[in-house]
Amino acid sequence: MHTERKARWAVRQSALPTVVRSCPDCSSTRHRPSGKIRVNANGKLLDVWLLLSCAGCDRTSKVPVHERVHTSSLEPARREAYENNDLAVVRELTMSASLAAKNGYSLDWSGTWELEARTPLHAIDDPTPLTVLVSFELPVPVRVERLLMSGLGLSRSRVRRMVADGRIRLPLAPDAKTRRDFELTVHAPAATLARLAAPVAASRREAVRREAVRELGAPDAVEAPLHLPRAVSGA
């Protein structure tokens, strides 16, 4: 008798996205949130801006959030959050695709996420399909095959082959980008996945070893086995 196999993968936030817009004082197009929100009151009207810092020259620029809105149009708690530079609100505004579109800039999500893959242990020859629930902690658009490569430890070509022959079943195309939770099914025993992932894991270990050699400048210092973390960062 086989038990149901389930796993949970979570796309976790590791950093805020970079705001891509021109700086009038230098050639940089990279901006980061300063952690501050400016509120200006003129009678019954309010202006609210998210403040950014240029990565090249530290120039502060303003992103309009609300312009000339009546004080009664904002919930008191929301206005208080603006005035207190609430970090959760700064995070929300920085990641807002609608705010970016409204103000004519784009968001670069490189290096902002990592995949936490929690897959429970089962008998290595258990043929029961593995159901994986993928959830997103932040609205980062990630290519589906990238998640599969990270979560299963497989190469891109192997992932595509398994999707093509029905061993991985998806609700959307593997080359599609998504930021919404979804569920997938893997029709392969744990032993098969481990065998398929072994060459990729070995390649990653070798890459880590070579990087350590470059940094330390001494091959003898990295003879001990190096263990990769479970979380895989987004690029």
GIGI-V510851 format. One record per residue. N is the residue number from 1. OMEGA is omega as a letter, one per 40 degrees, with the letter a starting at -180 (999 if undefined). Layout:
n->N omega->OMEGA
n->N omega->OMEGA
This chain:
n->1 omega->a
n->2 omega->i
n->3 omega->a
n->4 omega->i
n->5 omega->i
n->6 omega->i
n->7 omega->i
n->8 omega->i
n->9 omega->a
n->10 omega->i
n->11 omega->a
n->12 omega->i
n->13 omega->i
n->14 omega->i
n->15 omega->i
n->16 omega->i
n->17 omega->i
n->18 omega->i
n->19 omega->a
n->20 omega->i
n->21 omega->a
n->22 omega->i
n->23 omega->a
n->24 omega->a
n->25 omega->i
n->26 omega->a
n->27 omega->a
n->28 omega->i
n->29 omega->a
n->30 omega->i
n->31 omega->i
n->32 omega->i
n->33 omega->i
n->34 omega->a
n->35 omega->a
n->36 omega->i
n->37 omega->i
n->38 omega->i
n->39 omega->i
n->40 omega->i
n->41 omega->i
n->42 omega->a
n->43 omega->i
n->44 omega->a
n->45 omega->a
n->46 omega->i
n->47 omega->i
n->48 omega->i
n->49 omega->i
n->50 omega->a
n->51 omega->i
n->52 omega->i
n->53 omega->i
n->54 omega->i
n->55 omega->a
n->56 omega->a
n->57 omega->i
n->58 omega->i
n->59 omega->i
n->60 omega->i
n->61 omega->a
n->62 omega->i
n->63 omega->i
n->64 omega->i
n->65 omega->i
n->66 omega->i
n->67 omega->i
n->68 omega->i
n->69 omega->i
n->70 omega->a
n->71 omega->a
n->72 omega->a
n->73 omega->i
n->74 omega->i
n->75 omega->a
n->76 omega->a
n->77 omega->i
n->78 omega->i
n->79 omega->i
n->80 omega->i
n->81 omega->i
n->82 omega->a
n->83 omega->a
n->84 omega->a
n->85 omega->a
n->86 omega->a
n->87 omega->i
n->88 omega->i
n->89 omega->i
n->90 omega->i
n->91 omega->a
n->92 omega->a
n->93 omega->a
n->94 omega->a
n->95 omega->a
n->96 omega->i
n->97 omega->a
n->98 omega->i
n->99 omega->i
n->100 omega->a
n->101 omega->a
n->102 omega->a
n->103 omega->i
n->104 omega->i
n->105 omega->i
n->106 omega->i
n->107 omega->i
n->108 omega->a
n->109 omega->a
n->110 omega->i
n->111 omega->a
n->112 omega->a
n->113 omega->i
n->114 omega->a
n->115 omega->i
n->116 omega->a
n->117 omega->i
n->118 omega->a
n->119 omega->a
n->120 omega->i
n->121 omega->i
n->122 omega->i
n->123 omega->a
n->124 omega->i
n->125 omega->a
n->126 omega->a
n->127 omega->a
n->128 omega->i
n->129 omega->i
n->130 omega->i
n->131 omega->a
n->132 omega->i
n->133 omega->i
n->134 omega->i
n->135 omega->a
n->136 omega->i
n->137 omega->a
n->138 omega->a
n->139 omega->a
n->140 omega->i
n->141 omega->a
n->142 omega->i
n->143 omega->a
n->144 omega->a
n->145 omega->i
n->146 omega->i
n->147 omega->i
n->148 omega->i
n->149 omega->a
n->150 omega->a
n->151 omega->a
n->152 omega->a
n->153 omega->a
n->154 omega->i
n->155 omega->i
n->156 omega->a
n->157 omega->i
n->158 omega->i
n->159 omega->a
n->160 omega->i
n->161 omega->a
n->162 omega->i
n->163 omega->a
n->164 omega->a
n->165 omega->i
n->166 omega->i
n->167 omega->i
n->168 omega->a
n->169 omega->a
n->170 omega->i
n->171 omega->a
n->172 omega->a
n->173 omega->a
n->174 omega->a
n->175 omega->i
n->176 omega->i
n->177 omega->i
n->178 omega->i
n->179 omega->a
n->180 omega->i
n->181 omega->i
n->182 omega->a
n->183 omega->i
n->184 omega->i
n->185 omega->i
n->186 omega->a
n->187 omega->i
n->188 omega->i
n->189 omega->a
n->190 omega->a
n->191 omega->i
n->192 omega->i
n->193 omega->i
n->194 omega->i
n->195 omega->a
n->196 omega->a
n->197 omega->a
n->198 omega->i
n->199 omega->i
n->200 omega->i
n->201 omega->i
n->202 omega->i
n->203 omega->i
n->204 omega->i
n->205 omega->i
n->206 omega->i
n->207 omega->i
n->208 omega->a
n->209 omega->a
n->210 omega->i
n->211 omega->i
n->212 omega->i
n->213 omega->i
n->214 omega->a
n->215 omega->a
n->216 omega->a
n->217 omega->a
n->218 omega->a
n->219 omega->a
n->220 omega->a
n->221 omega->a
n->222 omega->i
n->223 omega->i
n->224 omega->a
n->225 omega->i
n->226 omega->a
n->227 omega->i
n->228 omega->i
n->229 omega->i
n->230 omega->a
n->231 omega->i
n->232 omega->a
n->233 omega->i
n->234 omega->i
n->235 omega->999
